[in-house]
Structures are given as C-alpha cells and as structure tokens.
C-alpha cells in the first residue's frame, strides 16, 4: 500500500506547476482559487496587488498566465 501511495503522490505532483504571480485586488477570486486547489508557499499583500507563490494544477497555471512574474 505504501508503494501505491508514494507512486500516486509522485504522479499528482507531476501535474502541478510552480507559479509566482502578482494578482490585482480586483481579481481576488484568482487568489481564492489558488488557495482552494494549490499549495501556497508565500503570500504578500502589496499596495495594489497580492504577490503569491504556489504550486497549482497546470490548468490553473495556464489560467493565471497574465499575472505571472
């Protein structure tokens, strides 16, 4: 069973991508999405946006393309 779990974790992690984004406060639903489906490593609230670093599914990474830095 342990081998199965390890194999599954590895496959799932391969489907995730590291991202760093600057997301305007007007797009806070995107920040919420990252928290819901990703693994957030860092969040900083700046004057006009949220800087966030996370590991998210590829589909979410593509959705956030315009905010990546």
Number of C-alpha atoms within 10 A of each C-alpha: 6 7 8 9 10 11 12 12 11 11 11 11 13 11 12 18 16 15 20 19 20 21 22 17 15 9 11 13 11 17 20 11 12 21 15 11 13 19 15 17 12 10 15 11 13 12 8 11 16 18 19 20 21 21 21 23 19 15 11 18 22 12 10 18 12 11 15 15 10
